[in-house]
Amino acid sequence: MNSEPVHHWDRVYRSLGSGPAPWEIPETPAEILRWIACAPAPARVIDLGCGRGHNTCALAMSEHDMVGIDFSSSAIGVARQVAAQLGLDNVSFEVADILRFRARQAFDLAIDYSVFHHIHPGDRGKYRDTVAALVRPDGLFGMVCYSDQDPSAQGGPDRVGSLGNTIHHPTADEVVSLFSGDFSLKEHGETRLGQRRHHLAHRFLFRRRTDVLSVDVRQGP
Ligand SMILES: C[S@@+](CC[C@H](N)C(=O)[O-])C[C@H]1O[C@@H](n2cnc3c(N)ncnc32)[C@H](O)[C@@H]1O
């Protein structure tokens, strides 16, 4: 089994039209503001699975150098339009799959707001390798994802959300052990997701270890 296919997400974004998605809240989430406060200013930041780029553009308006990637071309098309309307020249968007994406220059901070739980557990190693390759030594990685403690997760680790997305609820231990080879855990706590903030979620902030070789080097011939 693979993670949710891209055509599913394209269909979701097309069906939303100009209305908000259930995960889009008007204000920049407090967790993202917390992560950015821990990074240098201005920071070079990548927003993984940026969707229509509302958080990416908000951080670009605060002078950070932003890259947003998402594999949905519908979502990235909207994100580019919004950035152009706002006259932002310090943000770029790319249609790309997180499981394969690599960049020439490393980032001070990578953020994942509400994406990891859409990655199939069998693909989590590829996801982790991308994050490790993108974040510079001593850089940061912040993530908010649904929690296995959310009441809707009861009865099994997976559920199908209102828009037909499969959600794979990770335990905190699963996330920490996935990243522990490349990152040290700086903060973990509970938060809420959804427009009504009614879903229990994990929030993590990791710091990239300085004592490990980069993933790309380790995987080299
Ligand atoms: C719940 S939405 C969150 C979007 C955005 N982070 C936000 O807060 O608005 C999940 C996003 O992850 C994207 N996504 C899921 N799997 C992906 C993958 N393998 N590569 C790139 N994007 C992915 C989807 O297209 C979707 O835009």
Ligand as a Chemical Component Dictionary entry (heavy atoms), coordinates in Angstrom:
data_LIG
# 
_chem_comp.id                   LIG 
_chem_comp.type                 NON-POLYMER 
_chem_comp.pdbx_formal_charge   0 
_chem_comp.three_letter_code    LIG 
# 
loop_
_chem_comp_atom.comp_id 
_chem_comp_atom.atom_id 
_chem_comp_atom.alt_atom_id 
_chem_comp_atom.type_symbol 
_chem_comp_atom.charge 
_chem_comp_atom.model_Cartn_x 
_chem_comp_atom.model_Cartn_y 
_chem_comp_atom.model_Cartn_z 
_chem_comp_atom.pdbx_ordinal 
LIG C1  C1  C 0  -4.070 18.410 5.237  1  
LIG S1  S1  S 1  -3.235 19.154 3.904  2  
LIG C2  C2  C 0  -2.210 20.368 4.739  3  
LIG C3  C3  C 0  -1.731 21.459 3.802  4  
LIG C4  C4  C 0  -0.925 22.585 4.438  5  
LIG N1  N1  N 0  0.204  22.117 5.198  6  
LIG C5  C5  C 0  -1.807 23.482 5.250  7  
LIG O1  O1  O 0  -1.617 23.602 6.467  8  
LIG O2  O2  O -1 -2.695 24.089 4.640  9  
LIG C6  C6  C 0  -2.031 17.907 3.450  10 
LIG C7  C7  C 0  -1.213 18.300 2.234  11 
LIG O3  O3  O 0  -0.165 17.354 2.047  12 
LIG C8  C8  C 0  0.029  17.186 0.663  13 
LIG N2  N2  N 0  0.749  15.909 0.477  14 
LIG C9  C9  C 0  0.378  14.687 0.921  15 
LIG N3  N3  N 0  1.318  13.776 0.600  16 
LIG C10 C10 C 0  2.305  14.442 -0.056 17 
LIG C11 C11 C 0  3.540  14.041 -0.636 18 
LIG N4  N4  N 0  3.943  12.764 -0.625 19 
LIG N5  N5  N 0  4.309  14.991 -1.226 20 
LIG C12 C12 C 0  3.896  16.292 -1.274 21 
LIG N6  N6  N 0  2.729  16.722 -0.737 22 
LIG C13 C13 C 0  1.943  15.806 -0.132 23 
LIG C14 C14 C 0  -1.383 17.229 0.077  24 
LIG O4  O4  O 0  -1.407 17.519 -1.303 25 
LIG C15 C15 C 0  -2.003 18.330 0.937  26 
LIG O5  O5  O 0  -1.835 19.608 0.338  27 
# 
loop_
_chem_comp_bond.comp_id 
_chem_comp_bond.atom_id_1 
_chem_comp_bond.atom_id_2 
_chem_comp_bond.value_order 
_chem_comp_bond.pdbx_ordinal 
LIG C1  S1  SING 1  
LIG S1  C2  SING 2  
LIG S1  C6  SING 3  
LIG C2  C3  SING 4  
LIG C3  C4  SING 5  
LIG C4  N1  SING 6  
LIG C4  C5  SING 7  
LIG C5  O1  DOUB 8  
LIG C5  O2  SING 9  
LIG C6  C7  SING 10 
LIG C7  O3  SING 11 
LIG C7  C15 SING 12 
LIG O3  C8  SING 13 
LIG C8  N2  SING 14 
LIG C8  C14 SING 15 
LIG N2  C9  SING 16 
LIG N2  C13 SING 17 
LIG C9  N3  DOUB 18 
LIG N3  C10 SING 19 
LIG C10 C11 SING 20 
LIG C10 C13 DOUB 21 
LIG C11 N4  SING 22 
LIG C11 N5  DOUB 23 
LIG N5  C12 SING 24 
LIG C12 N6  DOUB 25 
LIG N6  C13 SING 26 
LIG C14 O4  SING 27 
LIG C14 C15 SING 28 
LIG C15 O5  SING 29 
# 
